[in-house]
Amino acid sequence: MNTTRTKRWTGKMDSLTTDYLKDVMGKMEVYGDRVQFGLTSPGPRPYYQLTNSSDKKMAFDGNNHLLHPKEDEFVGVNSTPVFSLEQIKAAIAAGGFRSTSSSSRGSSGATRSSSPRAGSSAMKAKDLIDAARYEYFRSNRQTMPDGIGEHSAEITELMLKGSSAADAFNEVIKRHF
């Protein structure tokens, strides 16, 4: 029997509701313009950590209350990559994060009993970055120089280091065009 009371967040960004993302965005507008979601959160809504322009960090639980995180809660394989306020706004506008490679599972209720956290979270992070990169490109295609696609690996690398899609594209354009 599957119940939602004991369901944990699986780390899939496309499972986050737009209402939850709106709550996160509200906190971001006040406390910090970058967010990381914790992959070890106990409930269906993940803990998250905001970082402001002075690199001060503030963590919140799934109900948007202040949280004193564990030392390793938002480090390495325990968290998603950093997302900018623009990426969260884009996800809300699109109805949530959507991975272009994911397929609808319907109501089968299939779950995995074990998952290699390091490999799967790294893969999810890359998929999220790729989706955000493509969404930014698609929205700004008219202003992009020809040949920008040849630098997608470099853009992805910048985004993995915490740059927003806009900042990563602008940096690559400044370097190569």
Stockholm file with secondary structure:
# STOCKHOLM 1.0

chainA/1-177         MNTTRTKRWTGKMDSLTTDYLKDVMGKMEVYGDRVQFGLTSPGPRPYYQLTNSSDKKMAFDGNNHLLHPKEDEFVGVNSTPVFSLEQIKAAIAAGGFRSTSSSSRGSSGATRSSSPRAGSSAMKAKDLIDAARYEYFRSNRQTMPDGIGEHSAEITELMLKGSSAADAFNEVIKRHF
#=GR chainA/1-177 SS CCCSTTCCCCSCGGGSCHHHHHHHHHHHHHHCSEEEEBTTCSSSSCCEEEECTTCCEEEECTTSCEECCCTTTTSGGGBCCCEEHHHHHHHHHTTSCCCTTCCCCTTCCCCCSCCCHHHHHHHHHHHHHHHHHHHHHHHTGGGSCTTGGGGHHHHHHHHHTTCCHHHHHHHHHHHHC
#=GC SS_cons         CCCSTTCCCCSCGGGSCHHHHHHHHHHHHHHCSEEEEBTTCSSSSCCEEEECTTCCEEEECTTSCEECCCTTTTSGGGBCCCEEHHHHHHHHHTTSCCCTTCCCCTTCCCCCSCCCHHHHHHHHHHHHHHHHHHHHHHHTGGGSCTTGGGGHHHHHHHHHTTCCHHHHHHHHHHHHC
//
